[in-house]
Amino acid sequence: MPKRNPNSLLRNRIFLYGLLFVSAIILLTIVFFRQKPLEYYDKTEYHLGTYVTIRVSSSTMSPVTLAEAAMTEIKRIDDKFGSRNNGVIAELNRTGELHDIDKETSFLIRSALEIARNTSGAFDPTLYSLTRLWGFDDASSKKRIPSDKEIEDALGSTGFSRVTYDEELGYVSLVDGAMIDLGGIAKGYAVDMAIAKIKSLDPEATGFIDAGGDIGVIGPKYGNRPWIVGVRNPRGESVQDVLEYIYLYDGAVATSGDYERFFIENNVRYHHIFDPETGFPSRSGVISATVIGKSTMLADAYATAAFVIGMEPGVTFLPRFGALVLLVMEDMSIFRSPGFEVYQEK
């Protein structure tokens, strides 16, 4: 039997070990990159009368670019639809009518009126005169309890029936001195549009946008985990004081509470969510209303309506419109509409 060359055996062993070493390096690299979690980038600015935070990650492009594009979209909507700015709604309130309104404005007005009808006016986009009267139109405005006469006069110019809207003609008008405020719907809409902007740039991006408690999901955490949203204790000392948890892979959640904007006089809490019938802050027995919906715009508007409706039978109809409700009552008891509990399972 011929003897093997020792040098040849050594070379073969070196080659084999080298091949195994390179294979191990490649395998470890693949495992490292597969297991390495996505890094999230946070961007926070003040728009829509609140702080807006965008948390986003992408495996294909800079999350900074995505966050900046989304924030630019939010600022655009705030400038256009804010009641105190020089946008289209401010112009409508000044002139009382608008002709040839663009499709976006038409969509928002149509949506606001549709939700008002669905909730029998519990959500009403014409309460700006009341908001301003009580001093809740701006953080710097003086908060006060108006006289009964002032409230009666303000109520004379509220009610969504005072809005005339013709979609085909692109025409909207306000009668009897009505003033419109789309703040209860535009904030959620801005979140939806910012998410759409991110998705147009990277359909696989993940993260969420939080506009003062109106939260829209861009995509699941790390691509396959739910985002955990805490329902704040309305009487807690901080935002970390949480009553319930919600788990979201997609969709949106919004909360309306009497702890967001309020003042206390003679041991009575006066907040910014008004009962359209009385002109006073709503006294439905609710101190916090949280709604889960497919869009942030709908969750935002229906959370306001749920707060005003309270435990009346009407709140049980909101799931028909894609709004699942959790109410925290004055005695800290909790009501959930059927189906809400699905989003509280890990």
C-alpha positions in Angstrom: 0.0 0.0 0.0 1.5 3.4 -1.0 2.3 5.7 1.8 0.6 9.2 1.9 2.7 12.2 1.8 2.7 13.8 5.3 2.8 17.3 3.7 -0.3 16.5 1.6 -2.2 15.3 4.7 -1.2 18.4 6.6 -2.4 20.6 3.7 -5.7 18.7 3.6 -6.2 19.2 7.3 -5.4 22.9 7.1 -7.9 23.3 4.2 -10.6 21.4 6.1 -10.1 23.4 9.3 -10.1 26.6 7.3 -13.3 25.6 5.6 -15.0 24.8 8.9 -13.8 28.1 10.4 -15.2 30.1 7.5 -18.5 28.2 7.6 -18.7 28.9 11.3 -18.1 32.6 10.8 -20.8 32.7 8.1 -23.3 30.8 10.3 -22.6 33.1 13.3 -23.0 36.2 11.1 -26.4 35.0 9.8 -27.6 34.1 13.3 -26.4 37.5 14.7 -28.2 39.5 12.0 -31.4 37.5 12.2 -31.6 37.8 16.0 -30.4 41.4 16.3 -33.5 43.4 17.1 -34.5 46.4 15.0 -33.4 49.7 16.4 -36.1 52.3 16.9 -35.7 56.0 16.4 -37.9 58.5 18.3 -38.8 62.0 17.2 -41.0 64.3 19.3 -42.5 67.7 18.4 -45.4 69.9 19.5 -48.2 69.9 17.0 -52.0 69.5 17.1 -52.1 71.1 20.5 -50.1 68.2 22.1 -46.7 66.5 21.9 -46.4 64.0 19.0 -44.0 61.2 19.2 -43.0 59.0 16.3 -41.2 55.8 17.0 -40.2 54.0 13.8 -37.7 51.4 12.5 -36.8 50.2 9.1 -34.5 47.5 7.7 -34.3 49.2 4.3 -33.9 52.9 4.9 -33.1 55.5 7.5 -35.7 55.7 10.3 -34.7 59.4 10.7 -35.9 60.0 7.1 -39.2 58.2 7.8 -39.8 60.1 11.0 -39.1 63.5 9.4 -41.4 62.7 6.5 -44.2 61.7 8.9 -43.7 64.8 11.2 -43.9 67.0 8.1 -47.2 65.5 7.2 -48.6 66.0 10.7 -47.5 69.7 10.6 -49.2 70.2 7.3 -52.5 68.8 8.6 -52.2 70.9 11.8 -51.6 74.1 9.7 -54.5 73.3 7.4 -57.2 72.3 9.8 -56.4 74.0 13.1 -59.2 76.3 14.2 -56.7 78.9 15.5 -54.4 79.0 12.5 -54.8 80.5 9.0 -55.9 77.3 7.4 -59.1 76.2 5.7 -61.2 75.8 8.9 -60.1 79.2 10.2 -61.2 80.7 6.9 -64.5 78.8 7.1 -65.2 80.2 10.6 -64.4 83.7 9.4 -66.4 83.8 6.2 -69.2 81.3 7.1 -68.9 79.4 3.8 -66.4 77.9 1.4 -66.7 77.0 -2.3 -64.8 74.3 -4.2 -63.2 72.8 -1.2 -60.5 70.2 -1.9 -61.0 66.4 -1.5 -59.2 66.2 1.8 -61.3 68.9 3.4 -64.4 67.4 2.0 -63.4 64.0 3.4 -62.8 65.4 6.9 -66.1 67.4 7.0 -68.1 64.5 5.7 -66.5 62.1 8.2 -67.2 64.5 11.1 -70.8 64.9 10.2 -71.2 61.2 9.6 -69.9 60.4 13.1 -72.1 63.1 14.6 -75.1 61.4 13.0 -73.9 58.0 14.2 -73.7 59.2 17.7 -76.8 61.4 17.7 -74.6 64.4 18.3 -72.5 63.1 21.2 -69.6 63.9 18.9 -70.3 67.4 17.5 -67.8 69.4 15.4 -69.6 72.7 16.1 -68.7 73.2 19.7 -65.8 75.7 19.1 -67.8 78.6 20.6 -68.2 76.7 23.8 -64.6 75.6 23.8 -63.4 79.2 23.5 -66.0 80.4 26.0 -64.6 78.1 28.7 -61.0 78.9 27.8 -60.1 75.5 26.5 -59.3 76.7 23.0 -55.7 77.3 23.9 -53.3 76.5 26.7 -52.7 80.2 27.4 -56.5 81.1 27.5 -57.9 81.9 30.9 -60.1 79.0 32.1 -63.4 80.1 33.7 -67.0 79.1 34.4 -69.2 81.2 32.0 -72.6 82.6 33.1 -75.8 80.7 32.2 -76.6 83.5 29.7 -73.2 83.1 28.0 -73.7 79.4 27.7 -77.3 79.8 26.4 -76.0 82.2 23.7 -73.2 79.9 22.7 -75.6 76.9 22.4 -77.7 79.0 20.0 -74.8 78.7 17.5 -73.9 75.0 18.0 -75.3 71.8 16.6 -74.0 69.8 13.6 -77.4 70.5 11.8 -76.1 74.0 11.4 -73.5 72.8 8.9 -74.7 72.7 5.3 -72.5 70.4 3.2 -72.8 69.5 -0.5 -70.1 67.0 -1.6 -70.9 67.3 -5.3 -70.6 71.1 -5.3 -67.7 71.1 -2.9 -69.7 73.6 -0.8 -69.9 74.0 3.0 -71.6 76.8 5.0 -72.3 77.6 8.6 -75.6 79.1 9.7 -76.7 81.0 12.9 -73.1 81.9 13.7 -71.9 78.3 14.0 -68.2 77.7 14.2 -66.6 74.4 13.3 -63.7 72.7 15.1 -62.2 69.5 13.6 -59.8 69.0 16.5 -61.7 66.0 17.7 -61.1 64.2 14.4 -58.1 66.0 12.7 -55.6 64.8 15.3 -56.4 61.1 14.6 -56.5 61.8 10.9 -53.0 63.4 11.0 -51.7 60.2 12.7 -53.3 58.0 10.0 -51.8 60.2 7.2 -48.4 60.2 8.8 -48.5 56.4 9.0 -49.6 56.2 5.3 -46.6 58.5 4.4 -44.2 56.1 6.2 -45.8 53.0 4.6 -45.5 54.6 1.1 -41.7 54.9 1.7 -41.3 51.5 3.4 -44.2 49.1 3.5 -42.3 46.9 6.0 -41.6 49.7 8.5 -42.7 49.1 12.1 -43.4 51.4 15.1 -46.2 53.7 16.2 -47.2 57.3 16.4 -48.6 58.8 19.7 -50.3 62.2 19.5 -51.3 63.0 23.0 -52.9 59.6 23.6 -54.1 59.0 20.1 -51.9 56.0 19.0 -51.7 54.5 15.6 -49.6 51.4 14.9 -47.2 51.5 11.9 -46.3 47.8 12.3 -45.8 45.1 15.0 -42.9 45.6 17.4 -39.7 44.0 15.9 -42.0 42.8 13.1 -43.9 40.1 15.1 -44.7 41.4 18.6 -47.6 43.5 19.9 -47.2 47.0 21.2 -48.4 47.3 24.8 -50.5 50.3 25.4 -51.5 51.2 29.0 -54.9 52.6 29.9 -54.0 55.3 32.3 -55.6 55.6 35.7 -57.6 58.8 35.4 -57.0 59.6 39.0 -53.4 58.4 39.1 -50.5 60.7 39.9 -48.6 60.0 36.7 -48.8 58.4 33.3 -47.1 55.4 34.7 -50.2 54.7 36.8 -52.0 52.2 34.6 -55.3 50.4 35.1 -55.4 48.1 32.1 -53.2 47.0 29.2 -54.0 46.6 25.5 -51.9 44.6 23.0 -51.9 45.9 19.4 -50.3 44.5 16.3 -52.1 47.0 14.1 -55.0 49.5 14.2 -55.3 52.3 16.6 -56.4 53.3 20.1 -57.5 56.7 21.5 -58.5 57.9 25.0 -60.6 60.9 26.0 -60.3 61.7 29.7 -61.3 64.5 32.1 -57.7 64.7 33.3 -56.3 65.9 30.0 -57.5 69.6 30.1 -59.3 70.8 33.2 -59.4 73.2 36.0 -60.9 72.9 39.5 -63.1 75.5 41.2 -64.9 75.0 44.5 -63.8 71.4 44.5 -65.5 70.7 41.1 -63.6 69.5 38.1 -64.4 71.3 34.8 -62.9 69.6 31.8 -62.8 70.2 28.0 -65.2 67.4 26.8 -68.6 69.1 26.6 -72.2 67.8 26.6 -73.6 69.3 23.4 -77.1 69.6 25.0 -76.1 71.5 28.2 -73.0 73.4 27.2 -71.3 72.2 30.4 -68.5 69.6 30.7 -70.1 66.2 30.3 -71.4 64.6 33.5 -72.1 61.1 32.1 -70.3 59.4 35.0 -67.4 58.6 32.8 -63.9 59.9 33.6 -62.1 58.1 30.8 -63.1 56.5 27.5 -60.8 54.4 25.4 -61.7 53.2 22.0 -59.9 50.7 19.7 -60.5 51.1 16.0 -59.1 50.4 12.6 -58.1 54.0 12.1 -56.8 56.6 14.6 -59.3 59.2 13.2 -62.3 57.0 14.1 -60.9 55.9 17.5 -60.3 59.6 18.3 -63.8 60.8 17.4 -65.6 57.8 18.9 -63.7 58.1 22.2 -65.1 61.6 22.6 -68.6 60.3 21.8 -68.3 57.4 24.3 -67.2 59.8 27.0 -70.4 61.9 26.5 -72.7 58.9 26.0 -71.5 57.1 29.1 -73.3 54.0 30.2 -76.5 54.8 28.2 -77.6 52.1 25.8 -76.2 54.1 22.9 -72.6 53.2 23.7 -73.4 49.6 23.0 -74.0 50.5 19.3 -70.5 51.9 18.8 -69.0 48.6 17.9 -71.2 48.6 14.8 -69.1 51.5 13.6 -65.8 49.7 14.4 -65.3 51.2 17.8 -64.6 48.9 20.8 -65.0 50.8 24.0 -63.6 50.7 27.5 -65.1 53.2 30.0 -63.7 54.1 33.4 -66.5 55.4 35.7 -66.3 57.8 38.6 -66.4 54.9 41.1 -63.4 53.4 39.1 -65.5 50.5 37.8 -64.8 49.5 34.3 -67.1 48.7 31.4 -66.0 46.9 28.2 -68.0 46.5 25.1 -68.0 42.9 23.8 -64.9 42.1 21.9 -62.7 44.6 23.7 -61.2 41.8 25.9 -59.7 40.2 22.8 -57.1 43.0 22.7 -56.2 42.5 26.4 -55.0 38.9 25.9 -51.2 38.5 25.6 
